[in-house]
Each structure stands twice: as structure tokens, then as C-alpha cells.
Amino acid sequence: MKLRDYLKDKIIIIVLVILTYFIILSFMIGFKIVDEFRWCFTVIYFLLFIILFLYDYFRKYSFYKEILSKLELLDEKYLICEMVGKPNFLDGEILYQMLYEINKSMNENIRDYREKINDFKEYVELWIHEVKIPLSALILYTHNKKMDKALVKEINKVDNYLEQILYYIRSENTEVDYIIKEVDLSKVIRDVMLKNKDVLLERNIEITSDVRDAKALTDYKWLEFMINQIISNSMKYMRDINDKKIEIKAYREDHRIVLEILDNGMGIPKSDLSRVLNKTFTGQNGRKVPGSTGMGLYIVSNLCKKLGHKLEVESKEGEYTKVIIIFDNNLFYKEVK
């Protein structure tokens, strides 16, 4: 709050004070009051007026300055009442009380909203589990019977989409579900390949894996899901060529483990590369391949952040796509033996 703005706001009071002074002065002249008294009265009158105005300005200035400076630093602006002291002037107290009531009302609405969202998430998660039971039985049935490959493929798609929804819902609260420990990457990759073996064989995609004895600090279940999403993307956006390949390798670099998944598929256009981790972004390739949702890499990116990993994507259109997961060797997660 600038002094100039404050004076503009008080312009009517200033005019009334000056008008009052001239009325009193005219009475003094009319009653033939001596000049010395009039001069003395003028100095005291305006001095008191200036002191009162400056006192009122500075106490308001300090309060509003504190509000604006702390408001700028806060991510959750509604917490401003918790950060500033109660003012010692009436209009400031009224403003403070209004902010408090607004904050209280908003917190109550947020609490109700979160409860409804959590109830809905719990219902969806329960529904997914219920659906996956008959779906798993159906998948088992297709393995025991000679079924049409197209039908098996579509059933596996449904299973993959259900799993994607389930992990997306859980990704908001991964900390209550993950167990961080040393995970054998070769075992995770073997399980993912086994899960996708039918599609890999059908599409004649060659898989090469060189992870040796690499181990990373992560959660086995969540990592399996993330690698499965990356492999699913590689298969979905594979070019129609003879030598389809997916290469997986892991190696130690300084104090971290690097996992690379490289395919020779469509590749990602340069204009889309910076946005492939955005929610629901499908880009140019998404218009070529039906069923693209733009959720796979977004969920993987979100989970990597939650687990403390780093996700990078490199690509060249028409040549390759490489997805890199970097696991830091964080001793905080080491199990105490």
C-alpha cells in the first residue's frame, strides 16, 4: 500500500479537515482573535492531523505488506490466516475475520470433497478387483483351450487397461502401498516378458535383455507395472517391419542403476517429445494407432516421482524410442540387517 494510494482513499476526510480548519479560522477572525493564537492553532491543528494520518497509515501499511509478502510465498494461499497476526485496527480485524471464515468454509468443503473422492476411489478399486476375478478365470480358460488369437489379444487388452486404472488410482497414495527393497531387475523383466509372451510371439518381436545381476532399490510390484507399461507402449507403436526389436539393458553409473528400454518402433516426433509425459497426451502417433489414451507414460512418470526415481525419454521419429529409468542408490531405503 503506497502513501499516494492511501491519501487518495482518504481524500474526503482530508477535504473535510481542511474545510473545518477554514471554518474555525473564519470564526477566529470574526471574533478578532490575535494572530499569534491563530498561528499557534494552525500549527498544532495540522501537526496533530499529520501525526494521526501517519500513525493510521503505517499500522495499516505493515499489516497489508505482511499479508502480501507472505501470500506471495505461499503455495496454498488459503493458509494466509495462519501466517499473519491479528491487526489492531477495525477494518483490518473485519478483513482478518472474513478471511478466517472463508478459510474455514473452504477447508470444510475440501474435506467433504476429499471424502467423496476417496469413497469413489475405494469403490472403483473394489470394482476392479471384482472384475479381475472373472477376467483372470477367462484368461486361464483361454490358455487351456485353443481360442481365437484375436479374442485372447482383446482379453489381455482389457486386463491391461484395468491394471492401468488400478495403479492410476493407487498412484495418489503410493506411500501406503509400496515396500522399498533391493529388487533383482532380471526377475522383474522376466515376469513382464512372460506376461506379454503371446503378443510378442504373435507380432514376432525379438527381445534382448542384458541386465546381468543388476539390483535397484524400488518396489517390485510398482516397477513391474511401470516396465509393463513401457513394453506395452513399445509393442503398440511398433513399425510394420521385419526385424522388430526391443532391447533392455541395465548398468551401474556412479552411485546409481540405469535401466534402458529401447525399441525400433515409430519413434516420437520432435514436436511431441517434450509432452509425452503429460496426462492424456497422445500426439501424432496417437492418431495413427487406435486405442491410445496418453495415460501410460504419465502414470509411469508419476510413480517414478513418488518412488524417487528419474524417468527420461529419448526418441527419433521413424527410428527408435528409448525410455530410461534411473534408480538412485539411496542408503535411506537400505534394510537394516
Sine and cosine of phi, psi and omega as CSV:
sin_phi,cos_phi,sin_psi,cos_psi,sin_omega,cos_omega
0.00,0.00,0.88,-0.47,-0.01,-1.00
-1.00,0.06,0.47,-0.88,0.00,-1.00
-0.87,0.49,-0.61,0.79,0.00,-1.00
-0.88,0.47,-0.69,0.73,0.02,-1.00
-0.92,0.39,-0.62,0.79,0.03,-1.00
-0.89,0.46,-0.70,0.72,0.00,-1.00
-0.91,0.42,-0.60,0.80,0.06,-1.00
-0.88,0.47,-0.65,0.76,0.00,-1.00
-0.92,0.40,-0.50,0.86,-0.05,-1.00
-0.99,-0.17,0.30,0.96,-0.12,-0.99
-0.86,0.50,-0.60,0.80,-0.01,-1.00
-0.92,0.40,-0.68,0.74,0.03,-1.00
-0.90,0.44,-0.66,0.75,0.01,-1.00
-0.88,0.47,-0.69,0.72,0.02,-1.00
-0.89,0.45,-0.67,0.74,0.00,-1.00
-0.91,0.42,-0.63,0.78,0.02,-1.00
-0.89,0.45,-0.71,0.71,0.00,-1.00
-0.92,0.40,-0.67,0.74,0.01,-1.00
-0.89,0.45,-0.64,0.77,0.04,-1.00
-0.89,0.46,-0.65,0.76,0.01,-1.00
-0.87,0.50,-0.72,0.69,-0.04,-1.00
-0.93,0.36,-0.53,0.85,0.06,-1.00
-0.91,0.42,-0.72,0.69,0.02,-1.00
-0.89,0.45,-0.66,0.75,0.00,-1.00
-0.89,0.46,-0.65,0.76,0.01,-1.00
-0.90,0.43,-0.59,0.80,0.08,-1.00
-0.91,0.41,-0.65,0.76,0.02,-1.00
-0.89,0.46,-0.65,0.76,0.02,-1.00
-0.92,0.38,-0.65,0.76,0.00,-1.00
-0.89,0.46,-0.59,0.80,0.01,-1.00
-1.00,-0.02,0.17,0.99,0.08,-1.00
0.83,0.56,0.72,0.69,0.08,-1.00
-0.95,0.30,0.62,-0.78,-0.08,-1.00
-0.89,0.46,0.49,-0.87,-0.05,-1.00
-0.87,0.49,-0.62,0.79,-0.03,-1.00
-0.86,0.50,-0.66,0.75,-0.01,-1.00
-0.92,0.38,-0.64,0.76,0.00,-1.00
-0.89,0.45,-0.67,0.74,0.03,-1.00
-0.90,0.43,-0.66,0.75,0.02,-1.00
-0.90,0.44,-0.69,0.73,0.02,-1.00
-0.89,0.45,-0.67,0.74,-0.01,-1.00
-0.87,0.50,-0.73,0.68,-0.02,-1.00
-0.89,0.45,-0.75,0.66,-0.02,-1.00
-0.90,0.44,-0.66,0.75,-0.04,-1.00
-0.87,0.49,-0.80,0.59,-0.05,-1.00
-0.96,0.29,-0.50,0.87,0.05,-1.00
-0.91,0.41,-0.70,0.72,0.05,-1.00
-0.90,0.44,-0.65,0.76,0.03,-1.00
-0.88,0.48,-0.72,0.70,0.00,-1.00
-0.91,0.42,-0.68,0.74,0.00,-1.00
-0.88,0.47,-0.72,0.70,0.00,-1.00
-0.89,0.45,-0.66,0.75,0.01,-1.00
-0.92,0.40,-0.69,0.72,-0.01,-1.00
-0.92,0.40,-0.64,0.77,0.04,-1.00
-0.88,0.48,-0.72,0.69,0.00,-1.00
-0.90,0.43,-0.64,0.77,-0.02,-1.00
-0.91,0.42,-0.75,0.66,-0.12,-0.99
-0.94,0.34,-0.55,0.83,0.04,-1.00
-0.95,0.32,-0.57,0.82,0.08,-1.00
-0.96,0.28,-0.61,0.79,0.01,-1.00
-0.87,0.49,-0.71,0.70,-0.02,-1.00
-0.91,0.42,-0.61,0.79,0.00,-1.00
-0.93,0.36,-0.76,0.65,-0.04,-1.00
-0.94,0.34,-0.53,0.85,0.06,-1.00
-0.91,0.41,-0.66,0.75,0.03,-1.00
-0.89,0.46,-0.67,0.74,0.01,-1.00
-0.88,0.47,-0.77,0.64,-0.08,-1.00
-0.91,0.41,-0.65,0.76,-0.02,-1.00
-0.92,0.38,-0.67,0.74,0.00,-1.00
-0.97,0.26,-0.51,0.86,0.05,-1.00
-0.90,0.43,-0.60,0.80,0.01,-1.00
-0.92,0.39,-0.52,0.85,-0.04,-1.00
-0.99,0.11,-0.36,0.93,-0.08,-1.00
-0.99,0.14,0.69,-0.72,0.15,-0.99
-0.98,0.18,-0.69,0.72,0.08,-1.00
-1.00,-0.09,1.00,-0.07,-0.11,-0.99
-0.87,0.49,-0.45,0.89,-0.07,-1.00
-0.93,0.37,-0.17,0.99,0.00,-1.00
-1.00,0.05,0.15,0.99,-0.11,-0.99
-0.86,0.51,-0.56,0.83,0.00,-1.00
-0.90,0.44,-0.46,0.89,0.01,-1.00
-0.98,0.22,-0.25,0.97,-0.14,-0.99
-0.97,-0.23,-0.29,0.96,-0.04,-1.00
-0.88,-0.48,0.47,-0.89,0.03,-1.00
-0.99,0.15,0.31,-0.95,0.01,-1.00
-0.96,0.30,0.74,-0.67,-0.05,-1.00
-0.95,0.30,0.25,-0.97,-0.03,-1.00
-0.93,-0.37,0.47,0.88,0.09,-1.00
-0.70,-0.72,0.45,-0.89,-0.25,-0.97
-0.88,0.48,-0.81,0.59,-0.06,-1.00
-0.90,0.43,-0.49,0.87,0.09,-1.00
-0.93,0.37,-0.64,0.77,0.04,-1.00
-0.90,0.44,-0.63,0.78,0.03,-1.00
-0.90,0.43,-0.71,0.71,0.03,-1.00
-0.88,0.48,-0.70,0.72,-0.01,-1.00
-0.88,0.48,-0.69,0.73,0.00,-1.00
-0.91,0.41,-0.62,0.78,0.04,-1.00
-0.89,0.45,-0.72,0.69,0.03,-1.00
-0.87,0.49,-0.64,0.77,0.01,-1.00
-0.89,0.46,-0.72,0.70,-0.02,-1.00
-0.92,0.40,-0.64,0.77,0.04,-1.00
-0.89,0.46,-0.70,0.71,0.01,-1.00
-0.88,0.48,-0.69,0.72,0.01,-1.00
-0.89,0.46,-0.70,0.71,0.00,-1.00
-0.90,0.43,-0.66,0.75,-0.02,-1.00
-0.92,0.40,-0.65,0.76,0.03,-1.00
-0.88,0.47,-0.62,0.78,0.04,-1.00
-0.91,0.41,-0.65,0.76,0.03,-1.00
-0.91,0.41,-0.66,0.75,0.02,-1.00
-0.90,0.45,-0.67,0.74,0.02,-1.00
-0.87,0.49,-0.71,0.71,0.02,-1.00
-0.90,0.44,-0.66,0.75,-0.01,-1.00
-0.89,0.45,-0.70,0.71,0.00,-1.00
-0.90,0.43,-0.63,0.78,0.03,-1.00
-0.88,0.47,-0.66,0.75,0.02,-1.00
-0.92,0.39,-0.68,0.74,0.02,-1.00
-0.89,0.45,-0.70,0.72,0.01,-1.00
-0.90,0.44,-0.64,0.77,0.04,-1.00
-0.89,0.47,-0.67,0.74,0.00,-1.00
-0.91,0.41,-0.68,0.73,0.02,-1.00
-0.88,0.47,-0.68,0.73,0.02,-1.00
-0.89,0.46,-0.63,0.78,0.02,-1.00
-0.91,0.41,-0.72,0.69,0.00,-1.00
-0.88,0.47,-0.69,0.73,0.01,-1.00
-0.88,0.47,-0.68,0.73,0.04,-1.00
-0.90,0.44,-0.66,0.75,0.01,-1.00
-0.89,0.46,-0.67,0.74,0.01,-1.00
-0.88,0.47,-0.70,0.72,0.03,-1.00
-0.87,0.49,-0.66,0.75,0.01,-1.00
-0.91,0.42,-0.64,0.77,-0.01,-1.00
-0.94,0.34,-0.58,0.81,-0.05,-1.00
-0.93,0.38,-0.39,0.92,0.02,-1.00
-0.90,0.43,-0.83,0.56,0.06,-1.00
-0.92,0.40,-0.50,0.87,0.02,-1.00
-0.92,0.40,-0.65,0.76,0.05,-1.00
-0.89,0.46,-0.64,0.77,0.04,-1.00
-0.90,0.44,-0.62,0.78,0.02,-1.00
-0.92,0.40,-0.66,0.75,0.04,-1.00
-0.88,0.47,-0.68,0.73,0.03,-1.00
-0.89,0.46,-0.63,0.78,0.01,-1.00
-0.90,0.43,-0.65,0.76,-0.01,-1.00
-0.92,0.40,-0.48,0.87,0.03,-1.00
-0.96,0.27,-0.53,0.85,-0.03,-1.00
-0.99,0.14,-0.42,0.91,-0.01,-1.00
-0.92,-0.39,0.44,-0.90,0.06,-1.00
-0.99,0.14,0.99,-0.15,-0.03,-1.00
-0.96,-0.27,0.31,-0.95,0.07,-1.00
-0.86,0.50,0.77,-0.64,-0.06,-1.00
-0.87,0.48,-0.57,0.82,0.01,-1.00
-0.89,0.45,-0.63,0.78,0.02,-1.00
-0.92,0.39,-0.69,0.72,0.03,-1.00
-0.87,0.49,-0.66,0.75,0.00,-1.00
-0.88,0.47,-0.69,0.73,-0.01,-1.00
-0.93,0.37,-0.59,0.80,0.05,-1.00
-0.90,0.44,-0.68,0.73,0.04,-1.00
-0.90,0.44,-0.57,0.82,0.06,-1.00
-0.89,0.46,-0.70,0.71,0.01,-1.00
-0.87,0.49,-0.69,0.72,0.02,-1.00
-0.88,0.48,-0.66,0.75,0.00,-1.00
-0.92,0.40,-0.65,0.76,0.01,-1.00
-0.93,0.37,-0.61,0.79,0.05,-1.00
-0.90,0.44,-0.68,0.74,0.02,-1.00
-0.90,0.44,-0.61,0.80,0.02,-1.00
-0.89,0.45,-0.69,0.72,0.04,-1.00
-0.89,0.46,-0.69,0.72,-0.04,-1.00
-0.87,0.49,-0.72,0.70,-0.02,-1.00
-0.96,0.30,-0.49,0.87,0.06,-1.00
-0.91,0.42,-0.67,0.74,0.03,-1.00
-0.90,0.43,-0.68,0.74,-0.03,-1.00
-0.96,0.28,-0.35,0.94,-0.08,-1.00
-0.90,0.44,-0.35,0.94,0.03,-1.00
-0.95,0.31,-0.40,0.91,-0.04,-1.00
-0.70,-0.71,0.79,0.62,-0.04,-1.00
-0.89,0.46,-0.49,0.87,-0.11,-0.99
-0.89,0.45,-0.34,0.94,0.01,-1.00
-1.00,-0.02,-0.07,1.00,-0.11,-0.99
-0.83,-0.56,-0.31,0.95,-0.08,-1.00
-1.00,-0.04,0.42,-0.91,0.08,-1.00
-0.79,-0.61,0.94,-0.34,-0.04,-1.00
-1.00,0.09,0.83,-0.56,0.10,-0.99
-0.35,-0.94,0.10,-1.00,0.02,-1.00
-0.93,0.36,0.83,-0.56,-0.05,-1.00
-0.90,-0.43,0.73,-0.68,0.07,-1.00
-0.97,0.23,0.94,-0.35,-0.08,-1.00
-0.89,0.45,-0.55,0.83,-0.02,-1.00
-0.89,0.46,-0.60,0.80,0.01,-1.00
-0.93,0.36,-0.66,0.75,0.02,-1.00
-0.88,0.48,-0.72,0.69,-0.03,-1.00
-0.91,0.40,-0.62,0.79,0.03,-1.00
-0.89,0.46,-0.67,0.75,0.02,-1.00
-0.91,0.41,-0.62,0.78,0.02,-1.00
-0.92,0.39,-0.67,0.74,0.01,-1.00
-0.90,0.44,-0.63,0.77,0.03,-1.00
-0.89,0.45,-0.62,0.79,0.00,-1.00
-0.92,0.40,-0.53,0.85,-0.07,-1.00
-0.96,-0.28,0.24,0.97,-0.14,-0.99
-0.88,0.48,-0.60,0.80,-0.04,-1.00
-0.89,0.46,-0.73,0.69,-0.01,-1.00
-0.93,0.37,-0.64,0.77,0.01,-1.00
-0.88,0.47,-0.68,0.74,0.01,-1.00
-0.94,0.34,-0.66,0.75,-0.02,-1.00
-0.89,0.46,-0.66,0.75,-0.05,-1.00
-1.00,-0.02,0.04,1.00,0.06,-1.00
0.84,0.55,0.75,0.66,0.01,-1.00
-0.99,-0.14,0.82,-0.57,-0.01,-1.00
-1.00,0.09,0.77,-0.64,0.02,-1.00
-0.94,-0.35,0.79,-0.61,0.13,-0.99
-0.84,-0.54,0.71,-0.70,-0.05,-1.00
-0.76,-0.65,0.77,-0.64,0.04,-1.00
-0.69,-0.72,0.98,0.18,0.01,-1.00
-0.93,-0.38,-0.21,0.98,0.03,-1.00
0.79,0.62,-0.79,-0.61,-0.04,-1.00
-0.96,-0.27,0.48,0.88,-0.04,-1.00
-0.90,0.44,0.73,-0.68,0.05,-1.00
-0.78,-0.63,0.61,-0.79,-0.04,-1.00
-0.76,-0.65,0.50,-0.87,0.07,-1.00
-0.99,0.12,0.95,-0.31,-0.04,-1.00
-0.27,-0.96,-0.10,-0.99,0.10,-1.00
-0.98,-0.21,0.81,-0.59,-0.12,-0.99
-0.85,0.52,-0.77,0.64,-0.09,-1.00
-0.89,0.45,-0.71,0.71,-0.03,-1.00
-0.93,0.36,-0.63,0.78,0.03,-1.00
-0.91,0.42,-0.65,0.76,0.03,-1.00
-0.86,0.51,-0.68,0.73,0.04,-1.00
-0.89,0.46,-0.71,0.71,-0.04,-1.00
-0.89,0.46,-0.71,0.70,0.00,-1.00
-0.91,0.41,-0.60,0.80,0.04,-1.00
-0.89,0.46,-0.63,0.77,0.04,-1.00
-0.90,0.43,-0.65,0.76,-0.01,-1.00
-0.92,0.40,-0.70,0.71,0.03,-1.00
-0.90,0.45,-0.65,0.76,0.03,-1.00
-0.87,0.49,-0.66,0.75,0.05,-1.00
-0.89,0.45,-0.68,0.74,0.00,-1.00
-0.87,0.49,-0.67,0.74,0.00,-1.00
-0.94,0.33,-0.63,0.78,-0.04,-1.00
-0.91,0.42,-0.64,0.77,-0.07,-1.00
-0.97,-0.23,0.46,0.89,0.02,-1.00
-0.97,0.22,0.65,-0.76,0.05,-1.00
-0.96,0.27,0.39,-0.92,0.03,-1.00
-1.00,0.08,0.97,0.23,0.01,-1.00
-0.81,-0.59,0.18,-0.98,-0.05,-1.00
-0.96,0.26,-0.69,0.73,-0.08,-1.00
-0.98,-0.18,0.94,0.35,0.03,-1.00
-0.96,0.28,0.77,-0.64,-0.07,-1.00
-0.67,-0.74,0.57,-0.82,0.22,-0.98
-0.76,-0.65,0.87,-0.50,-0.02,-1.00
-0.94,-0.35,0.77,-0.64,0.01,-1.00
-0.86,-0.52,0.76,-0.65,0.07,-1.00
-0.55,-0.83,0.45,-0.89,0.03,-1.00
-0.69,-0.73,0.59,-0.81,-0.01,-1.00
-0.44,-0.90,0.34,-0.94,0.03,-1.00
-1.00,-0.01,0.71,-0.71,0.04,-1.00
-0.72,-0.70,0.94,-0.34,-0.10,-0.99
0.84,0.54,-0.87,-0.49,-0.04,-1.00
-0.95,-0.30,0.55,0.84,0.00,-1.00
-0.58,-0.82,0.32,-0.95,0.04,-1.00
-0.96,-0.29,0.73,-0.68,-0.01,-1.00
-0.91,-0.41,0.81,-0.58,0.06,-1.00
-0.93,-0.37,0.83,-0.56,-0.01,-1.00
-0.88,-0.47,0.73,-0.69,0.08,-1.00
-0.84,-0.54,0.93,-0.36,-0.12,-0.99
-0.90,-0.43,0.74,-0.67,0.10,-1.00
-0.79,-0.61,0.36,-0.93,0.05,-1.00
-0.96,-0.27,0.72,0.69,-0.02,-1.00
-1.00,0.10,-0.48,-0.88,-0.08,-1.00
-0.88,0.47,-0.51,0.86,-0.14,-0.99
0.97,0.23,0.24,-0.97,-0.05,-1.00
-0.93,-0.36,0.77,-0.63,0.05,-1.00
-0.84,0.55,0.57,-0.82,-0.04,-1.00
-0.84,0.54,-0.58,0.82,-0.03,-1.00
-0.94,0.35,-0.36,0.93,-0.03,-1.00
-0.99,-0.14,-0.28,0.96,-0.18,-0.98
-0.85,0.52,-0.61,0.79,-0.05,-1.00
-0.96,0.28,-0.17,0.99,-0.08,-1.00
-0.88,-0.47,0.09,1.00,-0.09,-1.00
-0.92,0.40,-0.35,0.94,0.01,-1.00
-1.00,-0.03,0.01,1.00,0.02,-1.00
-0.97,0.23,0.51,-0.86,-0.02,-1.00
-0.89,0.45,0.76,-0.65,0.06,-1.00
0.90,0.44,0.21,0.98,0.02,-1.00
-0.99,0.15,0.86,-0.52,0.00,-1.00
-0.95,-0.30,-0.45,0.89,0.07,-1.00
0.92,0.39,-0.28,-0.96,-0.05,-1.00
-0.93,0.38,-0.61,0.80,0.01,-1.00
-0.92,0.39,-0.51,0.86,0.01,-1.00
-0.91,0.42,-0.39,0.92,0.04,-1.00
-0.99,0.11,-0.29,0.96,0.03,-1.00
-1.00,0.01,-0.52,0.86,-0.08,-1.00
-0.94,-0.34,0.88,-0.47,0.02,-1.00
-0.93,0.38,0.52,-0.85,0.05,-1.00
1.00,0.03,0.11,0.99,0.02,-1.00
-0.96,0.27,0.74,-0.67,-0.03,-1.00
-0.92,-0.39,-0.35,0.94,-0.05,-1.00
0.96,0.29,0.30,0.95,-0.05,-1.00
-0.97,-0.24,-0.43,0.90,-0.11,-0.99
-0.83,0.55,-0.87,0.49,-0.02,-1.00
-0.93,0.37,-0.49,0.87,0.05,-1.00
-0.89,0.46,-0.72,0.69,0.01,-1.00
-0.91,0.42,-0.67,0.75,0.03,-1.00
-0.87,0.50,-0.70,0.72,0.01,-1.00
-0.88,0.47,-0.68,0.73,0.00,-1.00
-0.90,0.44,-0.69,0.73,0.01,-1.00
-0.92,0.39,-0.61,0.79,0.04,-1.00
-0.87,0.49,-0.67,0.74,0.03,-1.00
-0.89,0.45,-0.67,0.74,-0.02,-1.00
-0.90,0.43,-0.60,0.80,-0.06,-1.00
-1.00,0.02,-0.06,1.00,0.03,-1.00
0.99,0.12,0.33,0.95,0.05,-1.00
-0.99,-0.14,0.18,-0.98,0.01,-1.00
-0.87,-0.50,0.71,-0.70,-0.01,-1.00
-0.91,-0.42,0.75,-0.66,0.04,-1.00
-0.75,-0.66,0.54,-0.84,0.03,-1.00
-0.78,-0.63,0.81,-0.59,0.09,-1.00
-0.87,-0.50,0.59,-0.81,-0.03,-1.00
-0.30,-0.96,0.40,-0.92,0.13,-0.99
-0.68,-0.74,0.82,-0.57,-0.09,-1.00
-0.84,0.54,0.76,-0.65,0.04,-1.00
0.99,0.16,0.03,1.00,-0.05,-1.00
-0.80,-0.60,-0.85,0.53,-0.10,-1.00
-0.33,-0.94,0.26,-0.97,0.20,-0.98
-0.67,-0.74,0.75,-0.66,0.02,-1.00
-0.84,-0.55,0.83,-0.55,0.07,-1.00
-0.95,-0.31,0.78,-0.62,-0.09,-1.00
-0.87,-0.49,0.79,-0.62,0.13,-0.99
-0.92,-0.40,0.82,-0.57,-0.04,-1.00
-0.94,-0.34,0.84,-0.54,0.01,-1.00
-0.97,-0.26,0.91,-0.41,0.07,-1.00
-0.97,0.26,0.59,-0.81,0.01,-1.00
-1.00,0.08,0.95,0.30,-0.07,-1.00
-0.99,0.14,0.93,-0.36,-0.04,-1.00
-0.91,0.41,-0.29,0.96,0.01,-1.00
-0.87,0.49,-0.52,0.85,-0.06,-1.00
-1.00,0.04,-0.09,1.00,-0.04,-1.00
-0.88,0.47,0.69,-0.72,0.03,-1.00
-0.96,0.30,0.68,-0.73,0.04,-1.00
-0.98,0.18,0.80,-0.59,-0.05,-1.00
-0.96,-0.27,0.00,0.00,0.00,0.00
